[in-house]
Amino acid sequence: MARQTVVRHNDWGVLTTPALGAWEPTLAVTVVVPTFNYQQKLPYVLAGLAAQSYPAHLLEVLVVDDQSSPTQELPEVRPDNTRLIRVEEGWGRANACHLGALAAEGDVLHWYDADMLAHREEVEAHARWHHLIDYAVPGGDKLFVDPTSLFDLDPADVRDRIAAGGAADLFPGEEHEPHQWVVDYWDKTDDLRTAGPRAQRFHIGMTGSVTRALYLDSDGFDRTLRLGEDMHLGHSLAQAGGVFVVDREARSWHLGRSQVLRRAEQVNRFNDPYLADLVPTMRPKRNKRGRAYQVPYLEVVVPAGSADDTIRVVDSLLDGDVPDLRVTVVGPWSSVHEDRVQPVEDPVLETRLVHRSYLHEPRVRLLETAPATSDAEFVLTLPDVSLAPLPPALAAMLGDLERTHHGARVLTYATGGAARLERTAALARVARLAAPGDDREALMDEAFGVKTYDATTVGWVPTPEREIERFVLGARPAVDPAKSEERLMKALHQDGPPSPPTPEPEEKRGLFGRRR
């Protein structure tokens, strides 16, 4: 079997899709339509899907009723293979879409909201990308429109007009509003082709699609999210190796303005703490110092060696300029026991000292085997504990990867080993592309880019030479309170008196730095 086409970074332009109507599909597509109290709009949504150019025998529509009141029923005008399932546990779009994904029978999952009206070729436009590679994540184009006039039409008439190619003419005289902030970013990045890893932040799920295989290989929807679930799914799919495609021929009408457009400031305010905690690429929403998050930006995997060197290396990592990290120390922790033994003669003393040093450190976890995968954006794997990073080393190397959109940095050690700093999404894509016997390093270089440095030239020093600053509290008599206050003020203002706060700009910016 021939290897799939290698897409470098997010430059999907290397893929050549067939013209609409000029190819023969083979993959089955399941359109998942989550709905909650969309009884008025759903008949038109299904009418549009009943008019699709995609072969009817390859098209399944799965309506997921998220406990609507009254209970949702299927209208008469709908695609031939339409099923209705009801949510019995949980609630929200993420939960409904995930249940639909598990119940779907198609090779491709196409999310389609219950306030969207598809043009005739919408499903076909999406599906053609999945016939080329199994890691494409195409998104469609849409215009927001007042749907009032649509409700005067019979759904069967809407179906027939769309089937005849007349979807663009359904709203004459109405204002057609684009999804402006999305379109603006598409224009800046050649339809996401130059966006690199940032492309995932523009995954808009109301018209998205993905192979079922890629979805199941990813973390999928976070079913606890009530808003922002499509942005989180974009992160999950990127971590699984996905490439984000813009297909402007996958066109739809959005029947009414979305909640995000109507209540942008409130939605952003609600989303920020959730997405900042779960999505490392939301770095503008993360604190530069002093915070850890549920999903770290960086994971460092350290094999335990001697206690002194291991503790110094781990402390060096925690002491650096990247607080948003998790350190995983791999060692035989189950050998630590509570049997009677002379403490300093304990056969597992080295392991015990490391174990106790980090047992209650929230940014360190102690595992017996190295993790096969990571949820972090980047993973740094150390070969041993002979070298330790200076404070700026990690941030500098991560900045190098972020600027180049590369997949890996290799840091060579004098011991003959090498540390590897790798982008999790790059590792996943290489795994999807690689066939038995393939040179994965060459494939990583082709798909993302790899560069090698001598570790000592990029901020790593022999471990015994890495100094970790500690508190000094010598025994001394009490200081006169007035003199102590003088020292207090000097310490607080050693760089001069504090500057007045910078006034906030008039135009606030939202989740991705865009103007609200």
Salt bridges, closest charged atoms under 4 A:
ASP11 OD1 - ARG193 NE 2.61
GLU60 OE2 - ARG83 NH2 2.56
ASP65 OD2 - ARG86 NH1 3.11
GLU73 OE2 - ARG86 NH2 3.52
ASP113 OD1 - ARG93 NE 2.88
ASP115 OD2 - HIS254 NE2 3.53
GLU121 OE2 - ARG120 NH1 3.67
GLU122 OE1 - HIS110 NE2 2.69
GLU122 OE2 - HIS126 NE2 3.18
ASP134 OD2 - ARG432 NH2 3.26
ASP160 OD1 - ARG159 NE 3.08
GLU177 OE1 - ARG257 NE 3.03
ASP187 OD1 - ARG248 NH2 3.06
ASP190 OD2 - ARG193 NH1 3.68
ASP191 OD1 - ARG248 NH2 2.58
ASP217 OD2 - ARG432 NH1 2.79
GLU229 OE2 - ARG93 NH1 3.09
ASP247 OD2 - ARG128 NH2 2.97
GLU249 OE1 - ARG128 NH2 2.77
GLU265 OE2 - LYS508 NZ 3.78
ASP272 OD2 - LYS285 NZ 3.27
GLU299 OE1 - ARG326 NH1 2.97
GLU299 OE2 - ARG365 NH2 2.70
ASP319 OD2 - ARG466 NH2 2.98
ASP324 OD2 - ARG286 NH1 2.68
ASP339 OD2 - HIS337 ND1 3.94
ASP346 OD1 - HIS337 NE2 3.50
ASP346 OD2 - ARG352 NE 2.72
GLU361 OE2 - ARG363 NE 3.86
ASP375 OD1 - ARG326 NH1 3.14
GLU377 OE1 - HIS235 ND1 3.91
ASP400 OD2 - ARG409 NE 2.65
GLU402 OE1 - ARG423 NH1 3.92
GLU422 OE2 - ARG420 NE 2.83
ASP438 OD2 - ARG3 NH1 3.78
GLU441 OE1 - ARG420 NH2 2.81
GLU446 OE1 - ARG3 NH2 3.46
GLU504 OE2 - LYS508 NZ 3.99
GLU507 OE1 - ARG515 NE 3.39
